[in-house]
Amino acid sequence: MSAESRVAVRYADALITLAQEQGTLERIKQDMEMIKATIKDSRDLKLFLRNPVAPLDKKAGVLNALFADKVDKVVTNFLKLVADKGRADVMEDIVDAVIAKYEKIKGIQTATVKTAFPIDEELRAAFTAKVKQISGKDSVELNEVIDKSLIGGYVLNVNDRQIDTSVASQLKQLKQSFAE
């Protein structure tokens, strides 16, 4: 585990513990999802938070301006603390660690399924059942991604396991077998 990951886990542990004590775990998770989406959608914000020469007070100010009126007061204070301690560069890792800890506490298994087309309820139920079988968990959060390059089939990722039945993958394997 990298130093950045250890730092992120320590900050996440602290926030999760506080949220559990205050009974705001659900709200904190929602806030972290919103922060994650905001950072993901803004390349400029991501680069600014990672910029080692940007002043800490500026980072704290930007985070406050973006999120203070949208998140729980605990999260606002947490973001300020992270920025003041010079750890805004690992904000994405911290947010991911908080979400992962929440999911562990709640027994939720997150999985990603990539298909070439939008899936219907029947397929969604089948993927959910497969993830439950693989993980042994009763609650599943399925992230659906449409990737036209797959042509057909699917790619299912659960933790470190990948099931790839895509046509693109099968064509690649066929091409490799002809090359041998």
Contact map, one row per residue, 1 for C-alpha under 8 A:
111011000000000000000000000000000000000000000000000000000000000000000000000000000000000000000000000000000000000000000000000000000000000000000000000000000000000000000000000000000000
111111000000000000000000000000000000000000000000000000000000000000000000000000000000000000000000000000000000000000000000000000000000000000000000000000000000000000000000000000000000
111111100000000000000000000000000000000000000000000000000000000000000000000000000000000000000000000000000000000000000000000000000000000000000000000000000000000000000000000000000000
011111110000000000000000000000000000000000000000000000000000000000000000000000000000000001001000000000000000000000000000000000000000000000000000000000000000000000000000000000000000
111111111000000000000000000000000000000000000000000000000000000000000000000000000000000000001000000000000000000000000000000000000000000000000000000000000000000000000000000000000000
111111111100000000000000000000000000000000000000000000000000000000000000000000000000000000000000000000000000000000000000000000000000000000000000000000000000000000000000000000000000
001111111110000000000000000000000000000000000000000000000000000000000000000000000000000000000100000000000000000000000000000000000000000000000000000000000000000000000000000000000000
000111111111000000000000000000000000000000000000000000000000000000000000000000000000000001101110100000000000000000000000000000000000000000000000000000000000000000000000000000000000
000011111111100000000000000000000000000000000000000000000000000000000000000000000000000000000100110000000000000000000000000000000000000000000000000000000000000000000000000000000000
000001111111110000000000000000000000000000000000000000000000000000000000000000000000000000000000000000000000000000000000000000000000000000000000000000000000000000000000000000000000
000000111111111000000000000000000000000000000000000000000000000000000000000000000000000000000100000000000000000000000000000000000000000000000000000000000000000000000000000000000000
000000011111111100000000000000000000000000000000000000000000000000000000000000000000000000000110110010000000000000000000000000000000000000000000000000000000000000000000000000000000
000000001111111110000000000000000000000000000000000000000000000000000000000000000000000000000000010010000000000000000000000000000000000000000000000000000000000000000000000000000000
000000000111111111000000000000000000000000000000000000000000000000000000000000000000000000000000000000000000000000000000000000000000000000000000000000000000000000000000000000000000
000000000011111111100000000000000000000000000000000000000000000000000000000001000000000000000000010000000000000000000000000000000000000000000000000000000000000000000000000000000000
000000000001111111110000100000000000000000000000000000000000000000000000000000000000000000000000010011000000000000000000000000000000000000000000000000000000000000000000000000000000
000000000000111111111000000000000000000000000000000000000000000000000000000000000000000000000000000000000000000000000000000000000000000000000000000000000000000000000000000000000000
000000000000011111111100000000000000000000000000000000000000000000000000000000000000000000000000000000000000000000000000000000000000000000000000000000000000000000000000000000000000
000000000000001111111111100100000000000000000000000000000000000000000000000000000000000000000000000000000000000000000000000000000000000000000000000000000000000000000000000000000000
000000000000000111111111100000000000000000000000000000000000000000000000000000000000000000000000000000000000000000000000000000000000000000000000000000000000000000000000000000000000
000000000000000011111111000000000000000000000000000000000000000000000000000000000000000000000000000000000000000000000000000000000000000000000000000000000000000000000000000000000000
000000000000000001111111100000000000000000000000000000000000000000000000000000000000000000000000000000000000000000000000000000000000000000000000000000000000000000000000000000000000
000000000000000000111111100000000000000000000000000000000000000000000000000000000000000000000000000000000000000000000000000000000000000000000000000000000000000000000000000000000000
000000000000000000111111111100000000000000000000000000000000000000000000000000000000000000000000000000000000000000000000000000000000000000000000000000000000000000000000000000000000
000000000000000100110111111110000000000000000000000000000000000000000000000000000000000000000000000001000000000000000000000000000000000000000000000000000000000000000000000000000000
000000000000000000000001111111000000000000000000000000000000000000000000000000000000000000000000000000000000000000000000000000000000000000000000000000000000000000000000000000000000
000000000000000000000001111111100000000000000000000000000000000000000001000000000000000000000000000000000000000000000000000000000000000000000000000000000000000000000000000000000000
000000000000000000100001111111110000000000000000000000000000000000000001001000000000000000000000000000000000000000000000000000000000000000000000000000000000000000000000000000000000
000000000000000000000000111111111000000000000000000000000000000000000000000000000000000000000000011001000000000000000000000000000000000000000000000000000000000000000000000000000000
000000000000000000000000011111111100000000000000000000000000000000000000000000000000000000000000000000000000000000000000000000000000000000000000000000000000000000000000000000000000
000000000000000000000000001111111110000000000000000000000000000000000111001000000000000000000000000000000000000000000000000000000000000000000000000000000000000000000000000000000000
000000000000000000000000000111111111000000000000000000000000000000000000000000000000000000000010011000000000000000000000000000000000000000000000000000000000000000000000000000000000
000000000000000000000000000011111111100000000000000000000000000000000000000000000000000000000010001000000000000000000000000000000000000000000000000000000000000000000000000000000000
000000000000000000000000000001111111110000000000000000000000000000000000000000000000000000000000000000000000000000000000000000000000000000000000000000000000000000000000000000000000
000000000000000000000000000000111111111000000000000000000000000000100000000000000000000000000010000000000000000000000000000000000000000000000000000000000000000000000000000000000000
000000000000000000000000000000011111111100000000000000000000000000000000000000000000000000010011000000000000000000000000000000000000000000000000000000000000000000000000000000000000
000000000000000000000000000000001111111110000000000000000000000000000000000000000000000000000000000000000000000000000000000000000000000000000000000000000000000000000000000000000000
000000000000000000000000000000000111111111000000000000000000000000000000000000000000000000000000000000000000000000000000000000000000000000000000000000000000000000000000000000000000
000000000000000000000000000000000011111111101100000000000000000000000000000000000000000000010000000000000000000000000000000000000000000000000000000000000000000000000000000000000000
000000000000000000000000000000000001111111100100000000000000000000000000000000000000000000000000000000000000000000000000000000000000000000000000000000000000000000000000000000000000
000000000000000000000000000000000000111111100000000000000000000000000000000000000000000000000000000000000000000000000000000000000000000000000000000000000000000000000000000000000000
000000000000000000000000000000000000011111111100000000000000000000000000000000000000000000000000000000000000000000000000000000000000000000000000000000000000000000000000000000000000
000000000000000000000000000000000000001111111110000000000000000000000000000000000000000000000000000000000000000000000000000000000000000000000000000000000000000000000000000000000000
000000000000000000000000000000000000000001111111000000000000000000000000000000000000000000000000000000000000000000000000000000000000000000000000000000000000000000000000000000000000
000000000000000000000000000000000000001001111111100000000000000000000000000000000000000000000000000000000000000000000000000000000000000000000000000000000000000000000000000000000000
000000000000000000000000000000000000001101111111110000000000000000000000000000000000000000000000000000000000000000000000000000000000000000000000000000000000000000000000000000000000
000000000000000000000000000000000000000000111111111000000000000000000000000000000000000000000000000000000000000000000000000000000000000000000000000000000000000000000000000000000000
000000000000000000000000000000000000000000011111111001000010000000000000000000000000000000000000000000000000000000000000000000000000000000000000000000000000000000000000000000000000
000000000000000000000000000000000000000000001111111001000010000000000000000000000000000110100000000000000000000000000000000000000000000000000000000000000000000000000000000000000000
000000000000000000000000000000000000000000000111111100000000000000000000000000000000000111000000000000000000000000000000000000000000000000000000000000000000000000000000000000000000
000000000000000000000000000000000000000000000011111111000000000000000000000000000000000010000000000000000000000000000000000000000000000000000000000000000000000000000000000000000000
000000000000000000000000000000000000000000000000011111000000000000000000000000000000000010000000000000000000000000000000000000000000000000000000000000000000000000000000000000000000
000000000000000000000000000000000000000000000000001111100000000000000000000000000000000000000000000000000000000000000000000000000000000000000000000000000000000000000000000000000000
000000000000000000000000000000000000000000000001101111110110000000000000000000000000000000000000000000000000000000000000000000000000000000000000000000000000000000000000000000000000
000000000000000000000000000000000000000000000000000011111110000000000000000000000000000000000000000000000000000000000000000000000000000000000000000000000000000000000000000000000000
000000000000000000000000000000000000000000000000000001111111000000000000000000000011110000000000000000000000000000000000000000000000000000000000000000000000000000000000000000000000
000000000000000000000000000000000000000000000000000000111111100000000000000000000011000000000000000000000000000000000000000000000000000000000000000000000000000000000000000000000000
000000000000000000000000000000000000000000000000000001111111110000000000000000000000000000000000000000000000000000000000000000000000000000000000000000000000000000000000000000000000
000000000000000000000000000000000000000000000001100001111111111000000000000000000010000100000000000000000000000000000000000000000000000000000000000000000000000000000000000000000000
000000000000000000000000000000000000000000000000000000011111111100000000000000110011000000000000000000000000000000000000000000000000000000000000000000000000000000000000000000000000
000000000000000000000000000000000000000000000000000000001111111110000000000000000000000000000000000000000000000000000000000000000000000000000000000000000000000000000000000000000000
000000000000000000000000000000000000000000000000000000000111111111000000000000000000000000000000000000000000000000000000000000000000000000000000000000000000000000000000000000000000
000000000000000000000000000000000000000000000000000000000011111111110000000000110000000000000000000000000000000000000000000000000000000000000000000000000000000000000000000000000000
000000000000000000000000000000000000000000000000000000000001111111110000000100110000000000000000000000000000000000000000000000000000000000000000000000000000000000000000000000000000
000000000000000000000000000000000000000000000000000000000000111111110000000000000000000000000000000000000000000000000000000000000000000000000000000000000000000000000000000000000000
000000000000000000000000000000000000000000000000000000000000011111111100000000000000000000000000000000000000000000000000000000000000000000000000000000000000000000000000000000000000
000000000000000000000000000000000010000000000000000000000000001111111110000100000000000000000000000000000000000000000000000000000000000000000000000000000000000000000000000000000000
000000000000000000000000000000000000000000000000000000000000001111111111100100000000000000000000000000000000000000000000000000000000000000000000000000000000000000000000000000000000
000000000000000000000000000000000000000000000000000000000000000001111110000000000000000000000000000000000000000000000000000000000000000000000000000000000000000000000000000000000000
000000000000000000000000000000100000000000000000000000000000000001111111000000000000000000000000000000000000000000000000000000000000000000000000000000000000000000000000000000000000
000000000000000000000000000000100000000000000000000000000000000000111111101100000000000000000000000000000000000000000000000000000000000000000000000000000000000000000000000000000000
000000000000000000000000001100100000000000000000000000000000000000010111111100000000000000000000000000000000000000000000000000000000000000000000000000000000000000000000000000000000
000000000000000000000000000000000000000000000000000000000000000000010011111110000000000000000000000000000000000000000000000000000000000000000000000000000000000000000000000000000000
000000000000000000000000000000000000000000000000000000000000000000000001111111000000000000000000000000000000000000000000000000000000000000000000000000000000000000000000000000000000
000000000000000000000000000100100000000000000000000000000000000000000011111111100000000000000000000000000000000000000000000000000000000000000000000000000000000000000000000000000000
000000000000000000000000000000000000000000000000000000000000000100110011111111110000000000000000000000000000000000000000000000000000000000000000000000000000000000000000000000000000
000000000000000000000000000000000000000000000000000000000000000000000000111111111000000000000000000000000000000000000000000000000000000000000000000000000000000000000000000000000000
000000000000001000000000000000000000000000000000000000000000000000000000011111111100000000000000000000000000000000000000000000000000000000000000000000000000000000000000000000000000
000000000000000000000000000000000000000000000000000000000001001100000000001111111110000000000000000000000000000000000000000000000000000000000000000000000000000000000000000000000000
000000000000000000000000000000000000000000000000000000000001001100000000000111111111000000000000000000000000000000000000000000000000000000000000000000000000000000000000000000000000
000000000000000000000000000000000000000000000000000000000000000000000000000011111111100000000000000000000000000000000000000000000000000000000000000000000000000000000000000000000000
000000000000000000000000000000000000000000000000000000000000000000000000000001111111111100100000000000000000000000000000000000000000000000000000000000000000000000000000000000000000
000000000000000000000000000000000000000000000000000000011011000000000000000000111111111100000000000000000000000000000000000000000000000000000000000000000000000000000000000000000000
000000000000000000000000000000000000000000000000000000011001000000000000000000011111111000000000000000000000000000000000000000000000000000000000000000000000000000000000000000000000
000000000000000000000000000000000000000000000000000000010000000000000000000000001111111000000000000000000000000000000000000000000000000000000000000000000000000000000000000000000000
000000000000000000000000000000000000000000000000000000010000000000000000000000000111111110000000000000000000000000000000000000000000000000000000000000000000000000000000000000000000
000000000000000000000000000000000000000000000000000000000000000000000000000000000111111111100000000000000000000000000000000000000000000000000000000000000000000000000000000000000000
000000000000000000000000000000000000000000000000110000000010000000000000000000000110011111100000000000000000000000000000000000000000000000000000000000000000000000000000000000000000
000000000000000000000000000000000000000000000000111100000000000000000000000000000000011111110000000000000000000000000000000000000000000000000000000000000000000000000000000000000000
000100010000000000000000000000000000000000000000010000000000000000000000000000000000001111111100000000000000000000000000000000000000000000000000000000000000000000000000000000000000
000000010000000000000000000000000000000000000000100000000000000000000000000000000100001111111110000000000000000000000000000000000000000000000000000000000000000000000000000000000000
000000000000000000000000000000000001001000000000000000000000000000000000000000000000000011111111000000000000000000000000000000000000000000000000000000000000000000000000000000000000
000110010000000000000000000000000000000000000000000000000000000000000000000000000000000001111111100000000000000000000000000000000000000000000000000000000000000000000000000000000000
000000111011000000000000000000000000000000000000000000000000000000000000000000000000000001111111110000000000000000000000000000000000000000000000000000000000000000000000000000000000
000000010001000000000000000000011011000000000000000000000000000000000000000000000000000000111111111000000000000000000000000000000000000000000000000000000000000000000000000000000000
000000000000000000000000000000000001000000000000000000000000000000000000000000000000000000011111111100000000000000000000000000000000000000000000000000000000000000000000000000000000
000000011001000000000000000000000000000000000000000000000000000000000000000000000000000000001111111110000000000000000000000000000000000000000000000000000000000000000000000000000000
000000001001101100000000000010010000000000000000000000000000000000000000000000000000000000000111111111000000000000000000000000000000000000000000000000000000000000000000000000000000
000000000000000000000000000010011000000000000000000000000000000000000000000000000000000000000011111111100000000000000000000000000000000000000000000000000000000000000000000000000000
000000000000000000000000000000000000000000000000000000000000000000000000000000000000000000000001111111110000000000000000000000000000000000000000000000000000000000000000000000000000
000000000001100100000000000000000000000000000000000000000000000000000000000000000000000000000000111111111000000000000000000000000000000000000000000000000000000000000000000000000000
000000000000000100000000100010000000000000000000000000000000000000000000000000000000000000000000011111111100000000000000000000000000000000000000000000000000000000000000000000000000
000000000000000000000000000000000000000000000000000000000000000000000000000000000000000000000000001111111111110000000000000000000000000000000000000000000000000000000000000000000000
000000000000000000000000000000000000000000000000000000000000000000000000000000000000000000000000000111111111100000000000000000000000000000000000000000000000000000000000000000000000
000000000000000000000000000000000000000000000000000000000000000000000000000000000000000000000000000011111111000000000000000000000000000000000000000000000000000000000000000000000000
000000000000000000000000000000000000000000000000000000000000000000000000000000000000000000000000000001111111000000000000000000000000000000000000000000000000000000000000000000000000
000000000000000000000000000000000000000000000000000000000000000000000000000000000000000000000000000000111111100000000000000000000000000011100000000000000000000000000000000000000000
000000000000000000000000000000000000000000000000000000000000000000000000000000000000000000000000000000111111110000000000000000000000000011111000000000000000000000000000000000000000
000000000000000000000000000000000000000000000000000000000000000000000000000000000000000000000000000000110011111000000000000000000011001010111000000000000000010000000000000000000000
000000000000000000000000000000000000000000000000000000000000000000000000000000000000000000000000000000100001111100000000000000000000000000011110000000000000011000000000000000000000
000000000000000000000000000000000000000000000000000000000000000000000000000000000000000000000000000000000000111110000000000000000010000000011110000000000001111000000000000000000000
000000000000000000000000000000000000000000000000000000000000000000000000000000000000000000000000000000000000011111000000000000000000000000000111100000000001110000000000000000000000
000000000000000000000000000000000000000000000000000000000000000000000000000000000000000000000000000000000000001111100000000000100000000000000111100000000111100000000000000000000000
000000000000000000000000000000000000000000000000000000000000000000000000000000000000000000000000000000000000000111110000000000000000000000000001111000000111000000000000000000000000
000000000000000000000000000000000000000000000000000000000000000000000000000000000000000000000000000000000000000011111110000000000000000000000001111101011110000000000100000000000000
000000000000000000000000000000000000000000000000000000000000000000000000000000000000000000000000000000000000000001111100000000000000000000000000011111111100000000000000000000000000
000000000000000000000000000000000000000000000000000000000000000000000000000000000000000000000000000000000000000000111110000000000000000000000000011100010000000000000000000000000000
000000000000000000000000000000000000000000000000000000000000000000000000000000000000000000000000000000000000000000111111000000000000000000000000010000000000000000000000000000000000
000000000000000000000000000000000000000000000000000000000000000000000000000000000000000000000000000000000000000000101111101100000000000000000000000000000000000000000000000000000000
000000000000000000000000000000000000000000000000000000000000000000000000000000000000000000000000000000000000000000000111111100000000000000000000000000000000000000000000000000000000
000000000000000000000000000000000000000000000000000000000000000000000000000000000000000000000000000000000000000000000011111110000000000000000000000000000000000000000000000000000000
000000000000000000000000000000000000000000000000000000000000000000000000000000000000000000000000000000000000000000000001111111000000000000000000000000000000000000000000000000000000
000000000000000000000000000000000000000000000000000000000000000000000000000000000000000000000000000000000000000000000011111111100000000000000000000000000000000000000000000000000000
000000000000000000000000000000000000000000000000000000000000000000000000000000000000000000000000000000000000000000000011111111110000000000000000000000000000000000000000000000000000
000000000000000000000000000000000000000000000000000000000000000000000000000000000000000000000000000000000000000000000000111111111000000000000000000000000000000000000000000000000000
000000000000000000000000000000000000000000000000000000000000000000000000000000000000000000000000000000000000000000000000011111111100000000000000000000000000000000000000000000000000
000000000000000000000000000000000000000000000000000000000000000000000000000000000000000000000000000000000000000010000000001111111110000000000000000000000000000000000000000000000000
000000000000000000000000000000000000000000000000000000000000000000000000000000000000000000000000000000000000000000000000000111111111000000010100000000000000000000000000000000000000
000000000000000000000000000000000000000000000000000000000000000000000000000000000000000000000000000000000000000000000000000011111111100000000000000000000000000000000000000000000000
000000000000000000000000000000000000000000000000000000000000000000000000000000000000000000000000000000000000000000000000000001111111110000000000000000000000000000000000000000000000
000000000000000000000000000000000000000000000000000000000000000000000000000000000000000000000000000000000000101000000000000000111111111100010000000000000000010000000000000000000000
000000000000000000000000000000000000000000000000000000000000000000000000000000000000000000000000000000000000100000000000000000011111111111110000000000000000000000000000000000000000
000000000000000000000000000000000000000000000000000000000000000000000000000000000000000000000000000000000000000000000000000000001111111110000000000000000000000000000000000000000000
000000000000000000000000000000000000000000000000000000000000000000000000000000000000000000000000000000000000000000000000000000000111111100000000000000000000010000000000000000000000
000000000000000000000000000000000000000000000000000000000000000000000000000000000000000000000000000000000000100000000000000000000011111110000000000000000000010000000000000000000000
000000000000000000000000000000000000000000000000000000000000000000000000000000000000000000000000000000000000000000000000000000000011111111000000000000000000000000000000000000000000
000000000000000000000000000000000000000000000000000000000000000000000000000000000000000000000000000000000011100000000000000000000001101111110000000000000000000000000000000000000000
000000000000000000000000000000000000000000000000000000000000000000000000000000000000000000000000000000000011000000000000000000000001000111110000000000000000000000000000000000000000
000000000000000000000000000000000000000000000000000000000000000000000000000000000000000000000000000000000011100000000000000000000001000011111000000000000000000000000000000000000000
000000000000000000000000000000000000000000000000000000000000000000000000000000000000000000000000000000000001111000000000000000010011000011111100000000000000000000000000000000000000
000000000000000000000000000000000000000000000000000000000000000000000000000000000000000000000000000000000001111000000000000000000000000000111110000000000000000000000000000000000000
000000000000000000000000000000000000000000000000000000000000000000000000000000000000000000000000000000000000011110000000000000010000000000011111000000000000000000000000000000000000
000000000000000000000000000000000000000000000000000000000000000000000000000000000000000000000000000000000000011110000000000000000000000000001111100000000000000000000000000000000000
000000000000000000000000000000000000000000000000000000000000000000000000000000000000000000000000000000000000000111100000000000000000000000000111110000000000000000000000000000000000
000000000000000000000000000000000000000000000000000000000000000000000000000000000000000000000000000000000000000111100000000000000000000000000011111000000000000000000000000000000000
000000000000000000000000000000000000000000000000000000000000000000000000000000000000000000000000000000000000000001111100000000000000000000000001111100000000000000000000000000000000
000000000000000000000000000000000000000000000000000000000000000000000000000000000000000000000000000000000000000001111000000000000000000000000000111111000000000000000000000000000000
000000000000000000000000000000000000000000000000000000000000000000000000000000000000000000000000000000000000000000111000000000000000000000000000011111100000000000000000000000000000
000000000000000000000000000000000000000000000000000000000000000000000000000000000000000000000000000000000000000000010000000000000000000000000000001111100000000000000001000000000000
000000000000000000000000000000000000000000000000000000000000000000000000000000000000000000000000000000000000000000110000000000000000000000000000001111111100000000000111100000000000
000000000000000000000000000000000000000000000000000000000000000000000000000000000000000000000000000000000000000000010000000000000000000000000000000111111000000000000111000000000000
000000000000000000000000000000000000000000000000000000000000000000000000000000000000000000000000000000000000000000111000000000000000000000000000000001111100000000000111000000000000
000000000000000000000000000000000000000000000000000000000000000000000000000000000000000000000000000000000000000000110000000000000000000000000000000001111110000000011110000000000000
000000000000000000000000000000000000000000000000000000000000000000000000000000000000000000000000000000000000000011110000000000000000000000000000000001011111000000111100000000000000
000000000000000000000000000000000000000000000000000000000000000000000000000000000000000000000000000000000000000011100000000000000000000000000000000000001111100001111100000000000000
000000000000000000000000000000000000000000000000000000000000000000000000000000000000000000000000000000000000001111000000000000000000000000000000000000000111110001110000000000000000
000000000000000000000000000000000000000000000000000000000000000000000000000000000000000000000000000000000000001110000000000000000000000000000000000000000011111111100000000000000000
000000000000000000000000000000000000000000000000000000000000000000000000000000000000000000000000000000000000111100000000000000000010011000000000000000000001111111000000000000000000
000000000000000000000000000000000000000000000000000000000000000000000000000000000000000000000000000000000000011000000000000000000000000000000000000000000000111110000000000000000000
000000000000000000000000000000000000000000000000000000000000000000000000000000000000000000000000000000000000000000000000000000000000000000000000000000000000111111000000000000000000
000000000000000000000000000000000000000000000000000000000000000000000000000000000000000000000000000000000000000000000000000000000000000000000000000000000000111111100000000000000000
000000000000000000000000000000000000000000000000000000000000000000000000000000000000000000000000000000000000000000000000000000000000000000000000000000000011110111110000000000000000
000000000000000000000000000000000000000000000000000000000000000000000000000000000000000000000000000000000000000000000000000000000000000000000000000000000111100011111000000000000000
000000000000000000000000000000000000000000000000000000000000000000000000000000000000000000000000000000000000000000000000000000000000000000000000000000001111000001111100100000000000
000000000000000000000000000000000000000000000000000000000000000000000000000000000000000000000000000000000000000000000000000000000000000000000000000000001110000000111110110000000000
000000000000000000000000000000000000000000000000000000000000000000000000000000000000000000000000000000000000000000100000000000000000000000000000000001111110000000011111110000000000
000000000000000000000000000000000000000000000000000000000000000000000000000000000000000000000000000000000000000000000000000000000000000000000000000001111000000000001111111000000000
000000000000000000000000000000000000000000000000000000000000000000000000000000000000000000000000000000000000000000000000000000000000000000000000000011110000000000000111111100000000
000000000000000000000000000000000000000000000000000000000000000000000000000000000000000000000000000000000000000000000000000000000000000000000000000001000000000000011111111110000000
000000000000000000000000000000000000000000000000000000000000000000000000000000000000000000000000000000000000000000000000000000000000000000000000000000000000000000001111111111000000
000000000000000000000000000000000000000000000000000000000000000000000000000000000000000000000000000000000000000000000000000000000000000000000000000000000000000000000011111111100000
000000000000000000000000000000000000000000000000000000000000000000000000000000000000000000000000000000000000000000000000000000000000000000000000000000000000000000000001111111110000
000000000000000000000000000000000000000000000000000000000000000000000000000000000000000000000000000000000000000000000000000000000000000000000000000000000000000000000000111111111000
000000000000000000000000000000000000000000000000000000000000000000000000000000000000000000000000000000000000000000000000000000000000000000000000000000000000000000000000011111111100
000000000000000000000000000000000000000000000000000000000000000000000000000000000000000000000000000000000000000000000000000000000000000000000000000000000000000000000000001111111110
000000000000000000000000000000000000000000000000000000000000000000000000000000000000000000000000000000000000000000000000000000000000000000000000000000000000000000000000000111111111
000000000000000000000000000000000000000000000000000000000000000000000000000000000000000000000000000000000000000000000000000000000000000000000000000000000000000000000000000011111111
000000000000000000000000000000000000000000000000000000000000000000000000000000000000000000000000000000000000000000000000000000000000000000000000000000000000000000000000000001111111
000000000000000000000000000000000000000000000000000000000000000000000000000000000000000000000000000000000000000000000000000000000000000000000000000000000000000000000000000000111111
000000000000000000000000000000000000000000000000000000000000000000000000000000000000000000000000000000000000000000000000000000000000000000000000000000000000000000000000000000011111
